Amino acid sequence: MASADSHYASKEIKEWQIKWVHDPGDNGFNVPAPDQGEWISTGADPGMTELPNGVSSAWTRIELPAFKYVTPAVYIKTLYALHVKVYIEDRMVFEDDRSYIKDNFSLLVPLSADDDGKTMYIWTSTLQDRIGIKEPAVIGEYSDLVRGYIKNGLIDVILGGAFVFVAVVLFVCGFFLDREHFHIAASLSVVIAATGVLSITYSPFIYTFYSSLGALSVIFLDLGLLSLLPALTYLFENIFGSGRFSIIRRFRIFQTAYSLFCILCMIVNTLSGNRFVEFYYFVSATVIGFIMIIQFILLIAYVIAYSIKGNKDAIIFAVGFGTAALTGVSELIWYYVKSGNYDLFYWKWALVVFILSLIIILGRRLALNHRQVVKYSRELELFNNELQRSEKMEIISELAASVAHEVRNPLQVTRGFLQLLSEKSSGSEEQYLSMALSELDRAANIITDFLTFAKPEFEQISILNVQDEFKHIESIMLPLCHLNGGRMIMEAGEGLWVRGNSSKFKQAFINIIKNSIESLGDEGTIHMIAYGVGDKVYIHIKDDGEGMDQEVLNRLGEPYFSNKTKGTGLGLMVTFRIIESMQGEIHFESQKGAGTESVTMLPLADAPEGSGSL
């Protein structure tokens, strides 16, 4: 609205008259006289724009009100016609003739100051079922009206351009995805690009400011629609599958074939100068409409079925597609209720919601794929570490067995001679020989650990009662625990049985408990807990000693690693090998200054006959 002294507010012209042209020879060259023929006052009633049978053109007469605009103009937002001529009295001020089927005009007609109170005549001709002015005309300053004139349909072009840009980016990014996700990304790109093309080519902006490209725009409008439908079905197929009896895949093949047939008809009609336009309109509009209805029903039925099964992608698809379908159907119904006097508008915004739902589905798929890749990478890393550990253990086992067998015999002979000498010695010599025998015994124990590590298989396997085994272990380790100022608490449930060798079982847990005792300070507590869950027996050895940092914790069980100054690391190596041979698992949890806990998981065995256990 103008606010300067030389400007006045724009005014709506809500009343005009229309005269149907029954003479086929009237081409709009001669303005009819005011009293010539029957002029019908229509006002703003859009129902009066319906064409009578046998009529394809009409005259519209608008009485311009008195005005004092500096640069006056008349703005008509929507005018239905294919050929338009505008006169001020008998002076032609505008003419446009379209050779393509797009009857939505937007007019901005400049006036002169001398046109104050004169009559405007508009001659319109069409091949469609609607004609004339849809909304009230507006008269005002040219500078005020031109903004609305330019903006009419511009948002559609901007939205469509954004769609096309997103589609290109998505298609390029699709080449960096795997084969499955590339097909989804590529088909989604086609859907988005086709939607963008439809938004651009349906907009009146193109036909108003680039009328020379109108025929090409109509072609791209058809191409966008003919590519959108099969691409949407293909995208659905890639996300949810072909459906029962491969109905989705077969329908997609039919759609693709029919779209190619329509494109062929379009080429023939274009090259023939629109000689087959009626047939082409039938196959590309009427039949396509029925195919769209079938497609909507088919996809919605499958989406509902998948949603009932709890498929989250189907629920997201249902929200987006349902929004688009409901909006499209509602607008089509309203279009027919208004007898064609309505331009579809909200469908493109509904498609934005639908496209966003498709992008969300693709994002979910990519996120899930990423999580699976990360999971597989971690599993591969663990498998690789385990393989390297197994290879190292195999080499060390062979070396340990060889060395142990070769060294044990000389040690036994040496011990025998030292024992004979000690029986005949006295004083300091006897003391030295006793120390030598003690060190030889320690070396023998180390060799025994080597052999256990190298060959953990059990010679005698039996069904062990965990509670009884731990009572025995407690009686062995309790004196050592008391000497270090600690105490032991045992909580072992009844009816817990495992398969293994009793001495090896005790050796494994004595090694763990011994380490816990040595980690206690002046006082502390060691908890031994055993319980069953399902077909597993869980054994916890927990202390409140000095604990370990993460670096030391990660190296537990490595060959010859020990966090003790005099340790060899063989104790935990043997423990790991024994638990592994019993088809079990063991892991440690520790925090510096807060203690350490070992968790061992062993298969639960059936109770032996006569044990009294169920």
C-alpha positions as CSV (number, residue, x, y, z in Angstrom):
1,M,0.0,0.0,0.0
2,A,1.3,3.4,-0.9
3,S,1.6,6.0,1.8
4,A,3.0,9.1,0.0
5,D,0.8,12.1,-0.9
6,S,1.0,11.2,-4.6
7,H,0.1,7.6,-3.9
8,Y,-3.2,6.0,-2.9
9,A,-4.1,2.6,-1.6
10,S,-4.7,-0.1,-4.1
11,K,-8.3,-1.0,-4.8
12,E,-10.0,-4.3,-5.6
13,I,-12.3,-4.5,-8.6
14,K,-14.9,-7.1,-7.6
15,E,-17.5,-6.5,-10.3
16,W,-17.1,-7.2,-14.0
17,Q,-19.2,-8.4,-16.9
18,I,-18.7,-11.4,-19.2
19,K,-20.0,-12.1,-22.7
20,W,-19.7,-15.5,-24.3
21,V,-18.5,-15.5,-27.9
22,H,-20.7,-17.8,-30.0
23,D,-19.3,-16.6,-33.3
24,P,-16.2,-18.8,-34.2
25,G,-14.9,-16.0,-36.4
26,D,-14.5,-13.6,-33.4
27,N,-10.7,-13.6,-32.8
28,G,-10.7,-10.6,-30.5
29,F,-9.8,-8.0,-33.1
30,N,-12.9,-5.8,-32.6
31,V,-14.0,-4.7,-29.2
32,P,-17.7,-5.3,-28.8
33,A,-20.0,-2.4,-28.2
34,P,-21.5,-2.1,-24.7
35,D,-24.9,-2.8,-26.0
36,Q,-23.9,-5.5,-28.3
37,G,-25.0,-9.0,-27.2
38,E,-25.8,-10.1,-23.7
39,W,-23.4,-9.1,-21.0
40,I,-23.6,-11.1,-17.7
41,S,-22.6,-9.5,-14.4
42,T,-20.5,-12.1,-12.6
43,G,-18.9,-10.2,-9.7
44,A,-16.4,-12.4,-8.0
45,D,-18.4,-15.6,-8.5
46,P,-16.0,-18.2,-9.9
47,G,-18.9,-20.4,-10.9
48,M,-19.7,-18.0,-13.8
49,T,-16.4,-18.9,-15.5
50,E,-17.7,-22.2,-16.6
51,L,-17.9,-22.4,-20.4
52,P,-21.3,-23.1,-22.0
53,N,-21.3,-26.0,-24.5
54,G,-19.8,-25.1,-27.8
55,V,-18.1,-22.0,-26.5
56,S,-14.3,-21.5,-26.3
57,S,-13.9,-17.8,-26.0
58,A,-15.3,-14.8,-24.1
59,W,-15.1,-11.1,-23.6
60,T,-14.7,-9.6,-20.1
61,R,-15.5,-6.0,-19.4
62,I,-14.1,-4.1,-16.4
63,E,-15.1,-0.6,-15.5
64,L,-12.0,1.1,-14.1
65,P,-12.7,3.3,-11.1
66,A,-11.6,6.9,-10.8
67,F,-8.0,7.0,-9.6
68,K,-5.2,9.5,-9.0
69,Y,-2.2,7.2,-9.3
70,V,1.1,8.5,-10.7
71,T,1.9,5.2,-12.5
72,P,-1.4,3.2,-12.5
73,A,-1.6,-0.5,-13.3
74,V,-4.1,-3.3,-13.1
75,Y,-3.0,-6.6,-11.6
76,I,-4.9,-9.8,-12.3
77,K,-3.3,-12.7,-10.3
78,T,-5.1,-15.5,-12.1
79,L,-6.7,-15.5,-15.5
80,Y,-7.6,-18.8,-17.2
81,A,-7.0,-18.7,-21.0
82,L,-4.6,-19.8,-23.7
83,H,-4.9,-16.7,-25.9
84,V,-5.4,-13.3,-24.2
85,K,-5.9,-9.7,-25.6
86,V,-6.4,-6.7,-23.3
87,Y,-7.8,-3.4,-24.5
88,I,-8.4,0.0,-22.9
89,E,-11.4,1.2,-24.7
90,D,-10.3,0.3,-28.3
91,R,-6.6,0.5,-27.7
92,M,-4.8,-2.9,-27.3
93,V,-2.3,-2.9,-24.4
94,F,-1.4,-6.6,-24.1
95,E,-1.6,-9.8,-26.1
96,D,-0.2,-13.3,-25.5
97,D,-0.9,-16.6,-27.3
98,R,0.2,-19.9,-25.9
99,S,0.7,-22.9,-28.2
100,Y,0.9,-25.3,-25.2
101,I,-1.7,-26.4,-22.7
102,K,-1.1,-24.2,-19.7
103,D,-4.0,-21.8,-19.1
104,N,-2.9,-20.1,-15.9
105,F,-2.1,-16.4,-16.7
106,S,-0.9,-13.7,-14.4
107,L,-1.3,-10.2,-15.8
108,L,0.1,-6.8,-14.8
109,V,-1.2,-4.2,-17.2
110,P,0.3,-0.7,-17.0
111,L,-2.2,2.2,-17.5
112,S,-1.8,5.9,-18.2
113,A,-3.3,8.7,-16.2
114,D,-5.8,9.3,-19.0
115,D,-7.3,5.9,-18.4
116,D,-9.1,7.2,-15.3
117,G,-12.7,5.9,-15.4
118,K,-12.3,4.1,-18.8
119,T,-13.4,0.5,-19.6
120,M,-11.0,-2.4,-19.9
121,Y,-11.9,-5.3,-22.3
122,I,-10.2,-8.7,-22.1
123,W,-10.7,-11.2,-24.8
124,T,-9.9,-14.8,-23.8
125,S,-9.8,-18.1,-25.7
126,T,-9.1,-21.6,-24.4
127,L,-9.2,-25.3,-25.2
128,Q,-9.7,-26.1,-21.5
129,D,-12.9,-26.3,-19.4
130,R,-12.4,-23.0,-17.6
131,I,-12.0,-19.4,-18.7
132,G,-11.8,-15.9,-17.3
133,I,-10.8,-14.1,-14.2
134,K,-10.6,-16.2,-11.0
135,E,-10.0,-13.5,-8.4
136,P,-10.8,-9.8,-8.1
137,A,-8.6,-7.5,-10.1
138,V,-6.5,-4.9,-8.2
139,I,-5.8,-1.4,-9.4
140,G,-3.0,0.7,-7.8
141,E,0.5,2.0,-8.2
142,Y,2.6,0.0,-10.5
143,S,5.5,0.0,-8.0
144,D,3.2,-1.6,-5.4
145,L,1.6,-4.2,-7.6
146,V,4.7,-5.4,-9.3
147,R,6.0,-7.0,-6.1
148,G,3.0,-9.3,-5.9
149,Y,3.2,-9.9,-9.6
150,I,6.8,-11.1,-9.4
151,K,6.2,-13.1,-6.2
152,N,3.3,-15.1,-7.7
153,G,4.7,-18.6,-8.1
154,L,8.3,-17.6,-7.2
155,I,8.3,-19.6,-4.0
156,D,7.5,-22.7,-6.1
157,V,10.6,-22.1,-8.3
158,I,12.8,-21.6,-5.2
159,L,11.4,-24.7,-3.6
160,G,11.8,-26.8,-6.7
161,G,15.3,-25.5,-7.2
162,A,16.2,-26.5,-3.7
163,F,14.7,-30.0,-4.4
164,V,16.8,-30.4,-7.5
165,F,20.0,-29.3,-5.7
166,V,19.4,-31.7,-2.8
167,A,18.8,-34.5,-5.3
168,V,22.1,-33.8,-7.1
169,V,24.0,-33.8,-3.9
170,L,22.3,-36.9,-2.6
171,F,23.0,-38.7,-5.9
172,V,26.7,-37.8,-5.8
173,C,27.0,-38.9,-2.2
174,G,25.3,-42.2,-3.1
175,F,28.4,-43.3,-5.0
176,F,30.3,-43.4,-1.7
177,L,27.7,-45.9,-0.2
178,D,27.5,-49.6,-0.6
179,R,25.4,-51.2,-3.4
180,E,22.2,-51.6,-1.3
181,H,22.2,-48.0,0.0
182,F,23.3,-46.6,-3.4
183,H,20.0,-48.0,-4.9
184,I,18.0,-46.3,-2.1
185,A,19.9,-43.0,-2.5
186,A,19.7,-43.0,-6.3
187,S,15.9,-43.7,-6.3
188,L,15.4,-41.1,-3.6
189,S,17.4,-38.6,-5.7
190,V,15.1,-39.3,-8.7
191,V,12.0,-38.8,-6.5
192,I,13.3,-35.5,-5.0
193,A,14.5,-34.2,-8.4
194,A,11.2,-35.1,-10.1
195,T,9.3,-33.3,-7.3
196,G,11.5,-30.3,-7.8
197,V,10.8,-30.3,-11.5
198,L,7.1,-30.6,-11.0
199,S,7.2,-27.7,-8.5
200,I,9.1,-25.5,-11.0
201,T,7.2,-26.4,-14.1
202,Y,3.8,-26.1,-12.4
203,S,4.5,-22.6,-11.2
204,P,2.9,-19.7,-13.0
205,F,6.1,-17.8,-12.6
206,I,7.8,-19.7,-15.5
207,Y,4.9,-19.1,-17.9
208,T,4.6,-15.4,-16.9
209,F,8.2,-14.4,-17.2
210,Y,9.6,-17.1,-19.5
211,S,6.7,-17.7,-21.8
212,S,9.1,-18.7,-24.6
213,L,10.1,-21.7,-22.5
214,G,6.4,-22.7,-21.8
215,A,6.3,-25.6,-24.3
216,L,9.6,-26.9,-22.9
217,S,8.3,-26.5,-19.3
218,V,5.2,-28.6,-20.2
219,I,7.4,-31.3,-21.5
220,F,9.5,-31.3,-18.3
221,L,6.3,-31.3,-16.2
222,D,5.3,-34.5,-17.9
223,L,8.7,-36.0,-17.6
224,G,8.8,-35.2,-13.9
225,L,5.5,-36.9,-13.3
226,L,6.4,-40.0,-15.5
227,S,9.7,-40.5,-13.7
228,L,8.3,-39.8,-10.2
229,L,5.8,-42.6,-10.1
230,P,8.1,-45.6,-11.0
231,A,11.0,-44.1,-9.0
232,L,8.7,-43.9,-5.9
233,T,7.7,-47.6,-6.3
234,Y,11.3,-48.6,-6.8
235,L,12.3,-46.7,-3.7
236,F,9.6,-48.5,-1.7
237,E,10.8,-51.8,-3.1
238,N,14.4,-51.1,-2.0
239,I,13.3,-50.2,1.5
240,F,10.6,-52.8,2.2
241,G,11.1,-55.5,-0.4
242,S,9.0,-56.8,-3.3
243,G,6.1,-57.8,-1.2
244,R,4.1,-61.0,-1.4
245,F,4.1,-62.6,-4.9
246,S,6.5,-59.8,-5.9
247,I,3.6,-57.5,-6.5
248,I,5.6,-54.3,-5.8
249,R,8.3,-55.3,-8.3
250,R,5.8,-56.3,-11.0
251,F,3.8,-53.0,-10.5
252,R,7.1,-51.1,-10.8
253,I,8.0,-52.9,-14.0
254,F,4.5,-52.0,-15.4
255,Q,4.9,-48.4,-14.3
256,T,8.3,-48.1,-16.0
257,A,7.0,-49.6,-19.2
258,Y,3.9,-47.3,-19.2
259,S,6.0,-44.3,-18.5
260,L,8.3,-45.1,-21.5
261,F,5.1,-45.6,-23.6
262,C,3.9,-42.1,-22.6
263,I,7.3,-40.6,-23.4
264,L,7.1,-42.1,-26.8
265,C,3.6,-40.7,-27.3
266,M,4.9,-37.3,-26.2
267,I,7.8,-37.4,-28.7
268,V,5.4,-38.4,-31.5
269,N,2.9,-35.6,-30.5
270,T,5.6,-33.0,-30.3
271,L,7.2,-33.9,-33.7
272,S,3.7,-33.9,-35.3
273,G,2.9,-30.4,-34.1
274,N,0.4,-31.5,-31.4
275,R,-1.8,-33.4,-33.9
276,F,-2.3,-36.2,-31.3
277,V,-2.7,-33.9,-28.3
278,E,-6.0,-35.4,-27.2
279,F,-4.8,-39.0,-27.3
280,Y,-1.6,-37.9,-25.5
281,Y,-3.6,-36.0,-22.9
282,F,-5.7,-39.2,-22.4
283,V,-2.7,-41.6,-21.8
284,S,-0.5,-39.1,-19.9
285,A,-3.2,-37.5,-17.7
286,T,-6.4,-39.6,-17.5
287,V,-4.8,-43.0,-17.4
288,I,-1.9,-41.8,-15.2
289,G,-4.5,-40.6,-12.7
290,F,-6.0,-44.1,-12.4
291,I,-2.5,-45.6,-12.1
292,M,-1.6,-43.1,-9.3
293,I,-4.8,-44.1,-7.4
294,I,-3.8,-47.8,-7.7
295,Q,-0.3,-47.0,-6.6
296,F,-1.5,-45.0,-3.6
297,I,-3.8,-47.9,-2.5
298,L,-1.1,-50.5,-3.0
299,L,1.6,-48.7,-1.1
300,I,-0.6,-47.6,1.7
301,A,-1.9,-51.2,2.1
302,Y,1.7,-52.5,2.4
303,V,2.7,-49.7,4.7
304,I,-0.2,-50.4,7.1
305,A,0.8,-54.1,7.1
306,Y,4.4,-53.4,7.9
307,S,3.5,-50.8,10.5
308,I,1.3,-53.3,12.3
309,K,4.3,-55.5,12.5
310,G,6.3,-52.7,14.3
311,N,8.5,-51.7,11.4
312,K,9.7,-48.2,12.3
313,D,10.6,-47.3,8.7
314,A,7.1,-48.2,7.7
315,I,5.6,-46.0,10.3
316,I,7.8,-43.0,9.2
317,F,6.9,-43.8,5.6
318,A,3.2,-44.0,6.5
319,V,3.3,-40.5,8.1
320,G,5.0,-38.9,5.2
321,F,3.2,-40.7,2.4
322,G,-0.1,-40.4,4.2
323,T,0.3,-36.7,4.5
324,A,1.1,-36.3,0.8
325,A,-1.7,-38.7,-0.3
326,L,-4.3,-37.1,1.9
327,T,-3.4,-33.6,0.8
328,G,-3.3,-34.6,-2.8
329,V,-6.7,-36.3,-2.7
330,S,-8.2,-33.4,-0.8
331,E,-7.0,-30.9,-3.3
332,L,-8.2,-33.0,-6.2
333,I,-11.7,-33.3,-4.6
334,W,-11.8,-29.6,-4.1
335,Y,-10.6,-29.1,-7.7
336,Y,-13.6,-31.0,-9.0
337,V,-16.0,-29.4,-6.5
338,K,-14.9,-26.0,-7.8
339,S,-15.4,-27.3,-11.4
340,G,-11.7,-26.9,-12.2
341,N,-11.6,-23.3,-10.9
342,Y,-8.8,-24.1,-8.5
343,D,-5.1,-24.4,-8.8
344,L,-3.4,-27.1,-6.8
345,F,-1.2,-25.5,-4.2
346,Y,-0.6,-27.5,-1.0
347,W,0.5,-30.7,-2.7
348,K,4.1,-29.5,-3.0
349,W,4.3,-28.7,0.8
350,A,2.9,-32.1,1.5
351,L,5.6,-33.6,-0.7
352,V,8.1,-31.8,1.4
353,V,6.9,-33.7,4.4
354,F,7.0,-36.9,2.4
355,I,10.5,-36.3,1.2
356,L,11.7,-35.5,4.7
357,S,10.3,-38.9,5.9
358,L,12.2,-40.6,3.1
359,I,15.4,-38.8,4.0
360,I,14.8,-39.8,7.7
361,I,14.4,-43.5,6.6
362,L,17.7,-43.3,4.6
363,G,19.4,-41.7,7.5
364,R,18.2,-44.4,9.8
365,R,19.4,-47.1,7.4
366,L,22.9,-45.4,7.1
367,A,23.1,-45.0,10.9
368,L,22.2,-48.7,11.4
369,N,24.7,-49.7,8.8
370,H,27.4,-47.6,10.5
371,R,26.6,-49.2,13.8
372,Q,26.9,-52.6,12.2
373,V,30.2,-51.7,10.6
374,V,31.5,-50.5,14.0
375,K,30.3,-53.7,15.6
376,Y,31.9,-55.9,13.0
377,S,35.2,-53.9,13.2
378,R,35.3,-54.4,16.9
379,E,34.6,-58.1,16.6
380,L,37.2,-58.4,13.9
381,E,39.7,-56.5,16.1
382,L,38.9,-58.9,19.1
383,F,39.2,-61.9,16.8
384,N,42.5,-60.7,15.4
385,N,43.8,-60.1,18.9
386,E,42.7,-63.5,20.0
387,L,44.3,-65.1,17.0
388,Q,47.6,-63.3,17.7
389,R,47.4,-64.4,21.3
390,S,46.7,-68.0,20.3
391,E,49.6,-68.0,18.0
392,K,51.9,-66.6,20.7
393,M,50.6,-69.1,23.2
394,E,51.2,-71.9,20.8
395,I,54.8,-70.9,20.3
396,I,55.4,-70.4,24.0
397,S,53.6,-73.6,24.8
398,E,55.9,-75.6,22.5
399,L,59.0,-73.8,23.9
400,A,57.8,-74.2,27.5
401,A,57.2,-77.9,27.1
402,S,60.5,-78.5,25.5
403,V,62.5,-76.6,28.1
404,A,60.6,-78.1,31.0
405,H,61.2,-81.7,29.9
406,E,64.9,-81.0,29.3
407,V,65.5,-79.1,32.5
408,R,63.5,-81.2,34.9
409,N,65.7,-84.3,34.8
410,P,69.0,-82.5,35.5
411,L,67.3,-80.7,38.4
412,Q,66.1,-83.9,39.9
413,V,69.6,-85.4,39.7
414,T,71.2,-82.3,41.2
415,R,68.6,-82.3,44.0
416,G,69.4,-85.9,44.8
417,F,73.2,-85.2,45.1
418,L,72.6,-82.1,47.2
419,Q,70.3,-84.0,49.5
420,L,73.0,-86.7,50.1
421,L,75.6,-84.0,50.8
422,S,73.2,-82.3,53.3
423,E,72.8,-85.5,55.3
424,K,76.6,-85.6,55.8
425,S,77.1,-81.8,56.5
426,S,76.8,-79.7,59.5
427,G,76.9,-76.1,60.5
428,S,77.0,-73.4,57.8
429,E,77.4,-76.0,55.0
430,E,74.1,-77.7,56.0
431,Q,72.4,-74.3,56.0
432,Y,73.7,-73.4,52.5
433,L,72.7,-76.8,51.1
434,S,69.2,-76.4,52.6
435,M,68.9,-73.0,50.8
436,A,70.0,-74.6,47.6
437,L,67.4,-77.4,47.9
438,S,64.7,-74.8,48.6
439,E,65.7,-72.9,45.4
440,L,65.7,-76.1,43.4
441,D,62.2,-76.8,44.7
442,R,61.1,-73.3,43.6
443,A,62.6,-74.0,40.2
444,A,60.7,-77.3,40.0
445,N,57.5,-75.5,40.8
446,I,58.1,-73.0,38.0
447,I,58.7,-75.9,35.6
448,T,55.5,-77.5,36.8
449,D,53.7,-74.2,35.9
450,F,55.4,-74.3,32.5
451,L,54.1,-77.7,31.9
452,T,50.6,-76.8,33.1
453,F,50.6,-73.8,30.8
454,A,52.0,-75.8,27.9
455,K,49.6,-78.7,28.3
456,P,46.5,-77.7,30.4
457,E,44.5,-80.8,29.4
458,F,43.4,-82.8,32.3
459,E,44.4,-86.4,32.8
460,Q,41.5,-87.0,35.2
461,I,38.2,-85.2,34.6
462,S,35.4,-85.4,37.1
463,I,32.2,-83.5,38.1
464,L,33.3,-81.0,40.8
465,N,31.1,-79.5,43.5
466,V,32.1,-75.8,43.5
467,Q,31.1,-75.3,47.2
468,D,33.3,-78.3,48.3
469,E,36.3,-77.1,46.2
470,F,36.1,-73.6,47.6
471,K,35.9,-75.0,51.2
472,H,39.2,-76.8,50.5
473,I,40.7,-73.7,48.9
474,E,39.6,-71.6,51.9
475,S,41.3,-74.0,54.3
476,I,44.5,-73.8,52.3
477,M,44.6,-70.0,51.8
478,L,43.1,-68.8,55.1
479,P,46.4,-69.1,57.1
480,L,48.3,-67.0,54.5
481,C,45.5,-64.5,54.5
482,H,45.6,-64.1,58.3
483,L,49.4,-63.7,58.2
484,N,48.8,-60.7,55.9
485,G,46.2,-59.2,58.2
486,G,43.2,-60.1,56.0
487,R,40.1,-62.1,56.3
488,M,38.2,-64.3,53.9
489,I,34.4,-64.6,53.3
490,M,33.0,-67.4,51.2
491,E,29.5,-67.4,49.8
492,A,29.1,-70.4,47.5
493,G,25.6,-71.7,46.6
494,E,24.7,-75.4,46.7
495,G,24.1,-77.5,43.7
496,L,26.8,-75.8,41.6
497,W,28.7,-78.4,39.5
498,V,31.4,-78.0,36.9
499,R,33.4,-80.4,34.8
500,G,37.2,-80.4,35.3
501,N,40.2,-81.6,37.2
502,S,40.1,-80.9,41.0
503,S,43.8,-80.1,41.4
504,K,43.8,-77.8,38.3
505,F,40.6,-76.1,39.5
506,K,42.2,-75.4,42.9
507,Q,45.4,-74.2,41.2
508,A,43.6,-71.7,39.1
509,F,41.7,-70.1,41.9
510,I,44.6,-70.3,44.4
511,N,46.7,-68.3,42.0
512,I,43.9,-65.6,41.9
513,I,43.4,-65.6,45.7
514,K,47.1,-65.5,46.3
515,N,47.4,-62.3,44.2
516,S,44.5,-60.8,46.1
517,I,46.2,-61.6,49.4
518,E,49.4,-60.0,48.3
519,S,47.5,-56.9,47.2
520,L,46.0,-56.3,50.7
521,G,47.6,-53.7,52.9
522,D,47.7,-54.1,56.7
523,E,44.2,-55.4,56.6
524,G,41.5,-56.2,54.1
525,T,38.8,-58.6,53.0
526,I,38.6,-61.2,50.2
527,H,35.1,-62.3,49.1
528,M,34.7,-65.6,47.3
529,I,31.2,-65.7,45.7
530,A,29.7,-68.5,43.5
531,Y,26.2,-68.7,42.0
532,G,24.4,-70.1,39.0
533,V,22.5,-68.3,36.3
534,G,20.9,-70.4,33.6
535,D,23.4,-72.9,32.3
536,K,26.4,-71.0,33.7
537,V,28.3,-70.9,37.0
538,Y,29.7,-67.4,38.0
539,I,32.6,-67.2,40.4
540,H,33.7,-63.8,41.8
541,I,37.0,-63.3,43.7
542,K,36.9,-59.7,45.1
543,D,39.4,-57.9,47.3
544,D,39.7,-54.3,48.6
545,G,43.4,-54.2,48.0
546,E,45.6,-51.6,46.2
547,G,44.0,-52.4,42.8
548,M,45.5,-51.8,39.3
549,D,45.4,-49.1,36.7
550,Q,44.0,-49.7,33.3
551,E,47.4,-50.3,31.6
552,V,48.3,-53.1,34.0
553,L,44.8,-54.5,33.8
554,N,45.0,-54.8,30.0
555,R,48.2,-56.8,30.2
556,L,47.0,-59.4,32.7
557,G,47.5,-62.9,31.3
558,E,50.3,-61.9,28.9
559,P,53.3,-64.2,28.9
560,Y,55.8,-63.4,31.6
561,F,54.0,-60.1,32.6
562,S,53.8,-59.4,36.3
563,N,53.1,-56.3,38.4
564,K,55.0,-57.8,41.3
565,T,58.8,-57.3,41.7
566,K,59.5,-61.0,42.2
567,G,56.7,-62.4,40.0
568,T,57.1,-64.4,36.8
569,G,53.6,-63.9,35.5
570,L,53.2,-67.6,35.1
571,G,50.5,-67.9,37.8
572,L,47.8,-65.9,35.9
573,M,49.0,-67.4,32.6
574,V,48.3,-70.9,34.0
575,T,44.9,-69.7,35.4
576,F,43.8,-68.4,32.0
577,R,44.8,-71.6,30.3
578,I,43.0,-73.8,32.9
579,I,39.8,-71.8,32.7
580,E,40.0,-71.8,28.9
581,S,40.4,-75.6,28.9
582,M,37.3,-75.9,31.0
583,Q,35.4,-74.0,28.3
584,G,35.1,-71.0,30.5
585,E,35.8,-67.3,30.4
586,I,37.5,-65.0,32.9
587,H,38.0,-61.2,33.1
588,F,39.2,-58.8,35.7
589,E,37.8,-55.5,36.9
590,S,40.0,-53.2,38.9
591,Q,40.5,-49.6,40.0
592,K,43.6,-48.1,41.5
593,G,43.2,-47.9,45.3
594,A,39.7,-49.5,45.2
595,G,40.6,-53.2,44.8
596,T,40.2,-55.9,42.1
597,E,37.5,-58.3,41.1
598,S,37.8,-61.4,38.9
599,V,34.7,-62.8,37.3
600,T,34.9,-66.4,36.0
601,M,32.1,-68.0,34.0
602,L,32.1,-71.8,33.6
603,P,29.5,-74.2,32.0
604,L,27.1,-75.7,34.5
605,A,27.4,-79.5,34.6
606,D,24.8,-82.1,35.5
607,A,25.0,-83.3,39.1
608,P,26.5,-86.8,39.4
609,E,24.3,-89.7,40.4
610,G,23.9,-90.2,44.1
611,S,24.8,-86.6,44.9
612,G,21.3,-85.8,46.1
613,S,21.0,-82.7,43.8
614,L,18.3,-82.3,41.3
